[in-house]
Amino acid sequence: GTVLGYLAAGILIGPFALRLVSDSDLIHQIADFGIVMMLFIIGLEMHPSELWRLRHQVLGLGLTQMAGTAVVLALVIILIGFSWQAALIIGLALAMSSTAIAMQSVAQRNLTRNDTGRASLAVLLVQDVAVIPILAAIPVLVLMTGSPVEALAEGAVEAAEGVVGARGWILALYIIAGFALAILGSRFVIRPLMHFVAVTHAREAFTALALLLVVGAALVTSYLGLSPALGAFLGGVLLSDSEYRHELESNLAPFKDLLLGLFFISVGMSIDFSVLIETPLLVLALVVALIGVKMLVLFVLATFFRMHLAERLLLAILLSQSGEFAFVVLQFADTANAISGYESALLTVVVALSMATTPLLLLAYDRLWAPRLHSRHEPGPQPDNIDVQHKVIVLGYGRFGQIVTRLLRAQGFDMTLIDDDPAQIELMKRFGVKVFYGDGSRLDMLRAAGADDARMIVIAVAGGERILSIAELIRRHFPDVIVAARAIDRSHAHDLMALGVTVLERETFRSALSLGEKALTA
């Protein structure tokens, strides 16, 4: 719903309606940073070992989707009357999907860690890597003559000579050295720097550092000739096992949401309604052909990965649109005289409208197709119910929090530990205990830690007023979560019960009883 709203707002304020904003290209360039930031946050949530497990989907699903979709679209475009060079460029441009729309939809549906979410990410990663080679190939394709087979064979020979040559080896060494420096820098420079900033307890400084990390990761890969979005993703992956992961995510989330909203508005502004009014049937046919081809290719490829029918259809819908990089490729192709200005404008409208159809297709999937497909699915043998994965968030890992945590861990609870004392976090790291840095009284921090899906939140921080404010925040925004709180005294316990907290313990009551018992028996 939000994507359609942003698109409608862009159409309304754009140059073809109220004309409140005319420079949509500038807004689009600024908004592209939202995609970079979103991939950085996705990287924070993905451990390197999990990324390694995606290698088969990246190589199998990602590469074949890109190549297969581009070839099929190019053949369709040749039938319309384009040269094979222009058709191949257009096919490659339209084969890419929208990272913003697909991953936003995946995040809203909590699909990041299931097969559909991982497959979407694998395909989008390949597409991000492919942008720079596609742009580099456009001038070469424009100069090619003869049949496609002869031209591509000649180009393959030249490419092989370039790889074997000194320039190819130097480029490969630059990329390897860049990644090696990034790994060392994240371990020995970035993490100590985050610790130093955390000690100051200056939230704005940590926010500035988070933005600097995203920009730095994007600039490094841009310098190496790769996609900035890919650099941001890899930067997030390198910091995914850091104790400051949740704090980074909560600080960047507002910027990401704002810039992604701007991106969708800029897409709505880019729709040229003069082209749409002149040739409505042609635009409609191209949009239907584009979505149909992409869904068909993705659906067939997902079958080979043994995905359930409903997941195959959902994956095909999520990646059915053309992506934001298509605007860049088409504009570059226009500049290189690979296609005309009118053809570029026509295809830009097709790309924008294909983006607008994805929320509608997802709505149709939820209302019409998913219930029927899931009802047909015959569930296989169910695994034994091993009840050991209960998500618990513990706020505060001092002496009180440590005792509570030991009991919960002994019973198989899966816990996320959060504390706002960097010295305590470093001390616990020496004993092999992973504690994340963060302020439990912030709503964005709780969401980043997974409070929406948690079964229980334990409030073990110090300070009576702070405990009450956290408890009130949790009860208001996460009413289904069990709250277990540390009470300072009897009055404080009554205040917690007034907020609806029923699982609580006065911090000195039982120890005083125990000491009294020992005194009586001494």
Buried (B, 14 or more C-beta within 10 A) or exposed (E): EEBBBBBBBBBBBBBBBEEEBEEBEEBBEEBBBBBBBBBBBBBBBBEBEEBEEBEEBBEBBBBBBBBBBBBBBBBBBBEEEBBBBBBBBBBBBBBBBBBBBBBBBBBEBEBBEEBBBBBBBBBBBBBBBBBBEBBEBBBBBBEBEEEBEEBBEEBEEEBEEEEEEEEBEEBEEEBEEBBEEBEEBBEEEBBEBBBEBBEEEEEEEBBEBBBEBBBBBBEBBBEBEBBBBBBBBBBBBBBBEBBBBBBBBBBBBEBBBEBBBBBBBBBBBBBBEEBBEEBEEBBEEBBEBBBEBBBBBBBBBBEEBEBBBBBBBBBBBBBBBBBBBBBBBBBBBBEBEBBEEEBBBBBBBBBBBBBBBBBEBBEEBEEEBBEEBEEEEEEEEEEEEEEEEBBBBBBBBBEBBBEBBEEBEEEEBEBBBBBBBBEBBEEBEEEEBEBBBBBBBBBBBBBBBEBEEBBBBBBBBEEBEBBBBBBBBBBEEBEEBBBBBBBBEEEBBEBBEEBEBEEBBBBEEEEEEEEEEEEEEE
